[in-house]
């Protein structure tokens, strides 16, 4: 692995077609374009260890949710030369179905989760179908089992997973959503997960419609910008543009290197 920290986005699923109203709470009425939704997990390689960010979903969940699964995330990791049994740390940005499936596929991992996310996913807000919809009860109960198995490290706001790899609660999309800041040779890179599904959600200050607290989401964008320090160093959670801006390094895993600069800059 070497000494330099590396980050890879592994694309495992997609959803199309989508309308602007599906991607922006207040879409621009003059914009007639529509973007597909891509699904990723992220692999951080630092200090001789692999850290996985989110675990995706499997074929059964894809069928239930009507998503197109192009490769199981665990199989994508295997194609990238990473055995699920060798993963020791997994950061779960939040417990929505597309970020917290496959939790039973990593037998030796410790899961890093915001305390508020577990409280949210098991609390009174789940009595409301609109807020409950992005969660899958089997995923949540599996995480509860991991808590009882002493395999979860809870973070309350900011936390460190490894030197140069930190988590930061931003909320908004889900009450305990956390983003991941990674020190790299090109500067700090922020994996924004669903704090911004698309680059445009943050750039236009226009939320993705699945949101628990719009105020927290807006403040989260400011946090991301501060943590990244440059508009080229934040990575949205579902934007197909990521696969165009960054080099594809593994076809079988559909993996893209994020620790290098994008070919096109967002800086003005």
PLY file of the C-alpha trace (Angstrom):
ply
format ascii 1.0
element vertex 268
property float x
property float y
property float z
element edge 267
property int vertex1
property int vertex2
end_header
0.00 0.00 0.00
2.91 2.36 0.59
2.86 5.33 2.92
0.60 7.67 0.93
-3.08 7.59 1.77
-5.33 6.47 -1.06
-9.11 6.76 -1.48
-11.20 4.81 -3.97
-14.86 5.11 -4.90
-16.37 1.76 -5.90
-19.59 2.12 -7.89
-21.95 -0.79 -7.38
-25.44 0.30 -8.51
-27.44 2.92 -10.37
-30.97 4.28 -10.70
-32.51 5.89 -13.75
-34.36 7.71 -15.12
-34.78 10.48 -12.55
-36.41 13.90 -12.77
-35.07 17.10 -11.25
-37.79 16.98 -8.60
-36.30 13.70 -7.42
-32.87 15.28 -6.95
-33.57 18.82 -5.70
-36.04 20.07 -3.14
-36.42 23.26 -5.20
-35.28 22.49 -8.75
-34.43 25.25 -11.20
-37.51 25.56 -13.47
-35.21 26.56 -16.34
-33.09 23.42 -16.03
-34.39 20.56 -18.16
-31.55 18.13 -17.50
-31.89 15.09 -15.29
-29.16 13.03 -13.66
-28.99 9.35 -12.88
-28.20 8.33 -9.34
-25.08 6.24 -8.79
-24.31 4.26 -5.64
-20.84 3.98 -4.14
-18.87 2.59 -1.24
-15.46 4.07 -0.50
-12.17 2.41 0.43
-9.47 4.29 2.34
-5.98 2.80 2.35
-3.74 4.40 4.96
-0.94 3.38 7.27
-1.02 -0.24 6.08
-4.73 -0.72 6.74
-7.95 -0.66 4.76
-10.92 1.31 6.09
-14.28 0.87 4.38
-16.82 3.70 4.28
-20.36 2.30 4.02
-21.40 -1.19 2.93
-23.97 -0.69 0.18
-26.87 -3.09 -0.46
-27.31 -6.56 -1.95
-29.38 -8.10 -4.75
-32.42 -8.74 -2.58
-32.54 -5.10 -1.49
-32.02 -3.95 -5.08
-35.08 -5.92 -6.16
-37.21 -4.52 -3.35
-36.11 -0.95 -4.05
-36.10 -1.26 -7.87
-32.46 -0.34 -8.20
-30.00 -1.69 -10.76
-27.24 -3.58 -8.94
-24.21 -3.80 -11.22
-22.03 -5.68 -8.71
-22.41 -6.58 -5.06
-20.20 -4.23 -2.99
-18.52 -7.16 -1.26
-17.73 -8.70 -4.65
-16.42 -5.33 -5.84
-14.03 -5.26 -2.90
-12.88 -8.79 -3.75
-12.24 -7.69 -7.33
-10.13 -4.91 -5.88
-8.11 -7.43 -3.90
-9.77 -6.82 -0.53
-11.27 -9.71 1.42
-14.25 -8.73 3.56
-12.82 -10.76 6.44
-9.71 -8.58 6.43
-11.59 -5.33 6.97
-11.13 -4.20 10.58
-12.84 -0.79 10.52
-16.01 0.32 8.74
-17.35 3.85 8.92
-21.12 3.87 8.45
-22.06 7.39 7.42
-25.72 6.70 8.27
-28.11 3.77 8.43
-30.13 4.26 5.23
-30.57 1.10 3.18
-27.96 1.96 0.54
-25.23 2.69 3.08
-25.80 0.04 5.73
-26.62 -3.23 4.00
-24.24 -6.21 4.06
-23.43 -5.55 7.72
-23.30 -9.31 8.26
-20.62 -9.81 5.59
-17.68 -8.38 7.54
-17.00 -10.80 10.42
-13.98 -9.03 11.89
-14.95 -5.39 11.49
-15.65 -2.71 14.05
-18.34 -0.26 12.97
-18.00 3.48 13.51
-21.37 5.23 13.84
-22.71 8.47 15.24
-24.57 7.97 18.51
-27.39 10.18 17.22
-27.89 7.98 14.17
-28.62 4.89 16.25
-30.99 6.89 18.43
-32.73 8.30 15.37
-33.06 4.95 13.57
-34.58 3.27 16.62
-36.57 6.17 18.06
-39.94 7.82 17.70
-39.22 9.35 14.27
-39.40 5.84 12.81
-43.13 5.86 13.59
-43.50 8.19 10.59
-43.42 6.36 7.28
-41.84 9.25 5.35
-38.80 9.27 7.66
-38.72 5.49 8.03
-38.77 4.75 4.29
-34.99 5.09 3.61
-34.21 2.60 6.40
-34.47 -1.19 6.24
-35.37 -2.72 9.56
-33.08 -5.74 9.07
-30.09 -3.44 8.61
-30.92 -1.47 11.74
-31.47 -4.57 13.85
-28.19 -6.05 12.56
-26.42 -2.95 13.79
-28.17 -3.33 17.14
-26.80 -6.87 17.29
-23.33 -5.52 16.58
-23.78 -3.11 19.49
-24.63 -6.05 21.73
-21.65 -7.92 20.29
-19.31 -5.07 21.34
-18.45 -4.29 17.72
-19.58 -0.65 17.48
-17.65 2.50 18.32
-20.01 5.42 18.79
-18.92 8.94 17.93
-20.57 12.08 19.26
-19.85 14.84 16.77
-16.18 14.75 15.75
-14.08 11.61 16.10
-10.90 9.95 14.87
-10.89 6.49 13.28
-7.21 6.49 12.31
-4.47 9.11 12.04
-5.61 11.46 9.31
-9.09 9.89 9.07
-11.77 11.71 11.04
-15.58 11.72 11.15
-17.83 14.72 11.65
-21.55 14.70 12.36
-23.49 17.05 10.06
-27.02 15.62 10.23
-29.58 17.03 7.83
-30.31 14.13 5.51
-30.45 11.81 8.52
-30.07 13.01 12.08
-26.78 11.21 12.66
-25.23 11.57 9.21
-21.45 11.90 9.39
-18.93 12.90 6.76
-15.37 11.59 6.55
-12.27 13.78 6.22
-9.14 12.07 4.91
-5.68 13.64 4.76
-4.09 12.94 1.36
-1.13 14.19 -0.64
-3.45 16.65 -2.44
-4.87 17.96 0.82
-7.88 16.94 2.90
-10.59 15.12 0.94
-14.10 15.01 2.39
-16.36 12.07 1.60
-19.66 13.91 1.95
-21.92 10.87 1.61
-25.54 12.07 1.54
-24.81 15.53 2.90
-24.72 16.24 -0.84
-25.97 13.56 -3.22
-24.74 15.65 -6.15
-22.13 18.37 -6.50
-25.00 20.70 -7.38
-26.84 20.11 -4.08
-24.01 21.89 -2.27
-22.97 24.28 -5.03
-26.53 25.57 -5.58
-27.48 25.26 -1.91
-30.43 23.14 -3.01
-31.16 20.11 -0.77
-31.83 16.59 -1.94
-35.54 15.96 -1.19
-34.94 13.21 1.39
-34.12 15.37 4.39
-34.77 15.28 8.13
-33.58 18.80 8.99
-32.99 21.37 6.24
-31.22 23.76 8.63
-28.72 21.10 9.66
-28.19 20.18 6.01
-27.36 23.78 5.09
-24.96 24.11 8.01
-23.45 20.79 6.98
-22.50 22.23 3.60
-20.52 24.94 5.38
-18.83 22.29 7.51
-17.86 20.31 4.40
-16.38 23.38 2.74
-14.40 24.22 5.85
-13.10 20.69 6.29
-12.14 20.31 2.62
-10.70 23.79 2.19
-11.14 23.67 -1.61
-14.15 22.97 -3.86
-12.30 20.16 -5.63
-11.79 18.23 -2.42
-15.32 17.23 -1.51
-16.88 14.07 -2.95
-20.68 13.82 -3.20
-22.43 10.58 -2.35
-24.25 9.67 -5.56
-23.11 11.87 -8.44
-22.19 10.08 -11.70
-19.89 13.03 -12.40
-17.40 11.48 -9.96
-16.74 8.74 -12.51
-15.98 11.35 -15.15
-13.75 13.58 -13.05
-11.52 10.88 -11.54
-9.49 8.10 -13.19
-10.92 4.61 -13.30
-8.30 2.30 -11.83
-10.06 -1.06 -11.79
-12.70 -2.13 -14.30
-13.92 -5.24 -12.47
-14.52 -3.26 -9.27
-15.60 -0.11 -11.17
-13.20 1.80 -8.90
-12.05 5.42 -9.17
-9.06 7.10 -7.49
-10.07 10.12 -5.40
-6.69 10.94 -3.88
-5.59 12.52 -7.15
-6.85 15.86 -8.43
-9.89 15.81 -10.74
-9.18 16.55 -14.37
-11.50 19.59 -14.21
-11.53 22.07 -11.33
-14.59 23.64 -9.69
-12.50 26.58 -8.45
-13.50 29.93 -9.92
0 1
1 2
2 3
3 4
4 5
5 6
6 7
7 8
8 9
9 10
10 11
11 12
12 13
13 14
14 15
15 16
16 17
17 18
18 19
19 20
20 21
21 22
22 23
23 24
24 25
25 26
26 27
27 28
28 29
29 30
30 31
31 32
32 33
33 34
34 35
35 36
36 37
37 38
38 39
39 40
40 41
41 42
42 43
43 44
44 45
45 46
46 47
47 48
48 49
49 50
50 51
51 52
52 53
53 54
54 55
55 56
56 57
57 58
58 59
59 60
60 61
61 62
62 63
63 64
64 65
65 66
66 67
67 68
68 69
69 70
70 71
71 72
72 73
73 74
74 75
75 76
76 77
77 78
78 79
79 80
80 81
81 82
82 83
83 84
84 85
85 86
86 87
87 88
88 89
89 90
90 91
91 92
92 93
93 94
94 95
95 96
96 97
97 98
98 99
99 100
100 101
101 102
102 103
103 104
104 105
105 106
106 107
107 108
108 109
109 110
110 111
111 112
112 113
113 114
114 115
115 116
116 117
117 118
118 119
119 120
120 121
121 122
122 123
123 124
124 125
125 126
126 127
127 128
128 129
129 130
130 131
131 132
132 133
133 134
134 135
135 136
136 137
137 138
138 139
139 140
140 141
141 142
142 143
143 144
144 145
145 146
146 147
147 148
148 149
149 150
150 151
151 152
152 153
153 154
154 155
155 156
156 157
157 158
158 159
159 160
160 161
161 162
162 163
163 164
164 165
165 166
166 167
167 168
168 169
169 170
170 171
171 172
172 173
173 174
174 175
175 176
176 177
177 178
178 179
179 180
180 181
181 182
182 183
183 184
184 185
185 186
186 187
187 188
188 189
189 190
190 191
191 192
192 193
193 194
194 195
195 196
196 197
197 198
198 199
199 200
200 201
201 202
202 203
203 204
204 205
205 206
206 207
207 208
208 209
209 210
210 211
211 212
212 213
213 214
214 215
215 216
216 217
217 218
218 219
219 220
220 221
221 222
222 223
223 224
224 225
225 226
226 227
227 228
228 229
229 230
230 231
231 232
232 233
233 234
234 235
235 236
236 237
237 238
238 239
239 240
240 241
241 242
242 243
243 244
244 245
245 246
246 247
247 248
248 249
249 250
250 251
251 252
252 253
253 254
254 255
255 256
256 257
257 258
258 259
259 260
260 261
261 262
262 263
263 264
264 265
265 266
266 267
